[in-house]
Amino acid sequence: MLGGMEISFHGKTAVVTGGVHGIGRAMAELLSKCGARVFIFDVESAPLDFEAQVVHCDVTSRESLRAALDVSGRPDAVMINAGTGIVRPLPETGRDVWDRTLALNLTAAFETLQETAERMKGHGGSIVLTASTNSYDGEENLIAYNATKAGVLGILHTAANELGPSGIRVNSVNPGLIRTRLTQASFETPAVVKDYFRAIPMGRGGEPAEVATAAVFLASDWASYITGASLLVDGGQMCCKFGPWKDESAEFVSGQWRRL
């Protein structure tokens, strides 16, 4: 809330791709709480404890995407979030992994933006892409994922440039390590996250809701003069060359670094 005003999506339609689980689910839930009529495009289904309609959609198929948009109607806000991350060393990254990752993380992101923007022209709106801190760095064993997330920023910058005159804003959230189904095993392995979190000033990983609040802000009228921006949601990880957490002055307790 700012000056007594809340972020509101009342009377607006929002689409979230990959919104059944993880970060996308948190986005969909928050949009719903803000009053949006929410449509989740996903190949999976799961019970929801908030108001939203799940539309079966394979975003790697333009035909499936168009059919889903026929159900939702013209969106006012679009969260392009569907994605995958397949862990493979560079020498073991075959064309199957490469092609599957590009199809979902990059080509589908482009086609979702293209299809939704076409429907939004003349009405305006907002599109938020889910990029990553990996858009900037070269984390090992994720060459396909890293390449796609770097590519998402190319889509972001070009789309913000071309769609601005149509009243469509395009931004991205760039999450760091967030607790989801894909990362839960790491969060549950102290030996892994203890060292990983050393380089994060906040000393911990993030939660899906923390990414959702950033994304919903960017999609809202509160960000009415923001387009082409990449908002890091990483606890400060990308601002550090060397982490601030040292064993002699801090301790790692319950999954988080704390000063002694």
C-alpha positions in Angstrom: 0.0 0.0 0.0 1.3 3.5 -0.9 -0.5 6.7 0.2 -3.6 4.6 1.1 -3.7 3.1 -2.4 -3.4 -0.6 -3.1 -2.2 -2.3 -6.2 -5.4 -3.2 -8.0 -6.2 -5.4 -11.0 -10.0 -5.2 -10.6 -11.7 -5.4 -13.9 -8.6 -6.7 -15.6 -7.7 -10.1 -17.1 -4.3 -11.7 -16.3 -2.6 -14.7 -18.0 0.1 -16.6 -16.3 2.0 -19.3 -18.2 3.4 -22.2 -16.1 1.2 -21.0 -13.2 0.2 -24.3 -11.6 3.3 -24.6 -9.5 6.2 -22.6 -8.1 6.8 -19.0 -9.0 4.0 -18.9 -11.6 1.5 -20.1 -9.0 2.6 -17.4 -6.6 2.1 -14.8 -9.4 -1.4 -16.2 -10.2 -2.4 -16.2 -6.5 -1.3 -12.6 -5.9 -2.9 -11.3 -9.1 -6.1 -13.0 -8.0 -5.9 -11.4 -4.5 -5.4 -8.0 -6.3 -8.7 -8.5 -8.1 -7.6 -9.9 -11.5 -9.6 -12.5 -13.5 -6.7 -15.0 -13.7 -6.1 -17.6 -16.4 -3.3 -20.1 -15.8 -1.9 -21.7 -19.0 -0.2 -25.0 -18.1 0.2 -28.6 -19.3 -0.3 -29.7 -15.6 -3.2 -29.3 -13.3 -3.4 -29.1 -9.5 -5.9 -28.0 -6.9 -5.9 -24.2 -6.3 -6.8 -22.4 -3.1 -7.4 -19.2 -4.9 -9.7 -18.0 -7.7 -8.3 -18.8 -11.1 -9.1 -20.8 -14.2 -6.6 -23.4 -15.4 -6.5 -23.7 -19.2 -4.7 -26.7 -20.5 -2.1 -25.2 -22.8 1.2 -26.4 -24.3 2.9 -23.0 -24.9 5.4 -24.7 -27.2 2.5 -25.1 -29.6 1.3 -21.9 -31.2 -2.0 -23.6 -32.0 -2.5 -24.6 -28.3 -1.5 -21.1 -27.2 -4.0 -19.5 -29.6 -6.8 -21.8 -28.3 -6.0 -20.9 -24.7 -6.1 -17.2 -25.6 -9.5 -17.7 -27.2 -10.7 -19.0 -23.7 -9.1 -16.1 -21.7 -9.9 -13.3 -24.1 -7.7 -10.2 -24.4 -5.3 -10.0 -21.4 -4.4 -6.8 -19.7 -1.4 -8.4 -17.9 0.7 -11.4 -19.0 3.2 -13.3 -17.0 5.5 -15.3 -19.4 6.8 -17.7 -16.8 6.7 -21.2 -18.2 10.2 -22.7 -18.3 12.5 -25.6 -17.5 16.1 -26.1 -16.3 17.9 -29.4 -17.2 21.2 -29.9 -15.4 23.9 -31.3 -17.7 27.6 -30.7 -18.0 28.5 -29.0 -21.3 30.0 -32.1 -22.9 26.8 -34.1 -22.1 24.3 -31.5 -23.3 22.9 -33.1 -26.4 20.6 -31.6 -29.0 17.6 -33.2 -27.2 18.3 -31.2 -24.0 19.3 -28.1 -26.0 16.2 -28.2 -28.3 13.8 -28.9 -25.4 15.1 -26.0 -23.3 15.1 -23.5 -26.2 11.6 -24.6 -27.2 10.1 -23.8 -23.8 12.3 -21.1 -22.3 12.9 -19.0 -25.4 10.8 -19.9 -28.5 7.6 -20.2 -26.4 8.4 -17.0 -24.6 8.7 -15.2 -27.9 5.5 -16.7 -29.3 3.5 -16.0 -26.2 4.7 -12.4 -26.3 3.9 -12.1 -30.0 0.4 -13.6 -29.7 -0.6 -11.7 -26.5 0.8 -8.4 -27.7 -1.1 -8.6 -30.9 -4.3 -8.9 -28.9 -3.3 -6.1 -26.6 -2.5 -3.5 -29.3 -5.0 -0.6 -29.2 -5.8 -1.3 -25.5 -2.3 -1.3 -23.9 -1.2 -3.6 -21.0 1.8 -5.1 -19.4 4.0 -8.1 -20.1 6.4 -9.5 -17.5 9.0 -12.1 -18.5 10.6 -14.5 -16.0 14.3 -14.3 -16.7 17.0 -15.2 -14.2 20.3 -14.2 -12.6 21.5 -16.8 -15.0 20.7 -14.3 -17.7 24.0 -12.7 -16.7 26.3 -15.5 -15.4 27.6 -18.8 -16.5 26.6 -21.2 -13.8 28.1 -24.6 -14.5 26.0 -27.5 -15.9 23.3 -25.2 -17.2 24.5 -24.1 -20.6 21.2 -24.5 -22.3 19.2 -22.8 -19.5 21.7 -20.0 -19.3 21.6 -19.4 -23.1 17.8 -19.2 -23.0 17.7 -16.8 -20.1 20.2 -14.5 -21.7 18.0 -14.6 -24.8 15.0 -13.6 -22.8 16.7 -10.3 -22.1 17.1 -9.8 -25.8 13.4 -10.4 -26.3 12.7 -8.0 -23.4 14.7 -5.1 -24.8 13.5 -5.4 -28.3 9.8 -5.9 -27.3 9.9 -2.9 -24.9 11.2 -0.8 -27.8 8.7 -1.9 -30.4 5.6 -2.2 -28.2 6.0 1.0 -26.2 4.2 3.1 -28.9 1.2 0.7 -28.6 1.0 1.3 -24.9 2.4 -2.1 -23.9 5.0 -2.2 -21.3 7.5 -5.1 -21.2 9.7 -5.9 -18.2 11.3 -8.9 -16.5 12.0 -10.3 -13.1 15.3 -12.0 -12.7 15.1 -14.5 -9.7 18.1 -16.0 -8.0 17.8 -19.3 -6.2 14.1 -19.6 -5.2 12.5 -22.5 -3.3 10.4 -24.5 -5.8 9.9 -28.1 -6.7 13.0 -28.0 -8.9 15.2 -26.6 -6.2 13.7 -28.1 -3.0 16.4 -30.9 -2.9 19.1 -28.2 -2.8 17.3 -26.3 0.0 17.1 -29.5 2.0 20.9 -30.1 1.6 22.7 -27.8 4.1 26.1 -28.6 2.6 24.9 -27.2 -0.7 23.1 -24.1 0.3 25.6 -23.1 3.0 28.3 -22.4 0.5 25.8 -21.0 -2.1 24.3 -18.6 0.3 27.7 -17.2 1.3 27.5 -15.0 -1.8 24.1 -13.6 -1.0 24.1 -10.5 1.2 20.7 -11.5 2.7 22.2 -14.9 3.6 19.3 -17.1 2.3 17.4 -18.2 -0.7 14.1 -16.7 -1.9 10.5 -17.8 -1.8 8.1 -17.7 -4.8 5.9 -15.1 -3.2 8.9 -12.7 -3.1 9.3 -13.0 -6.9 5.5 -12.7 -7.4 5.4 -9.3 -5.6 8.1 -7.9 -7.8 6.4 -9.2 -11.0 2.9 -8.0 -10.0 4.4 -4.5 -9.2 5.9 -4.4 -12.7 2.6 -5.5 -14.2 0.6 -2.9 -12.3 -0.2 0.8 -12.8 2.3 1.5 -10.1 5.0 0.8 -12.7 3.3 2.9 -15.4 6.6 4.6 -16.5 8.7 1.5 -16.3 9.5 -0.6 -19.4 12.5 -2.5 -20.6 13.6 -3.0 -17.0 15.1 -6.2 -15.5 14.4 -6.4 -11.8 16.8 -8.6 -9.8 15.1 -10.7 -7.1 18.1 -12.4 -5.7 18.9 -11.1 -2.2 21.7 -9.1 -3.6 23.6 -12.0 -5.1 24.5 -10.2 -8.4 26.0 -7.2 -6.6 28.8 -9.4 -5.0 32.1 -10.6 -6.3 32.9 -12.2 -3.0 30.2 -13.1 -0.5 30.0 -11.3 2.9 29.5 -14.4 5.1 32.5 -15.8 6.9 32.7 -18.7 9.4 34.6 -16.6 11.9 31.9 -13.9 12.1 28.7 -15.7 11.2 26.9 -19.1 11.5 24.6 -21.0 9.2 21.4 -21.9 11.1 18.1 -23.2 9.7 19.1 -22.6 6.1 20.2 -19.0 6.6 23.4 -17.2 7.5 23.3 -15.0 10.6 25.9 -12.7 12.3 27.3 -14.0 15.5 
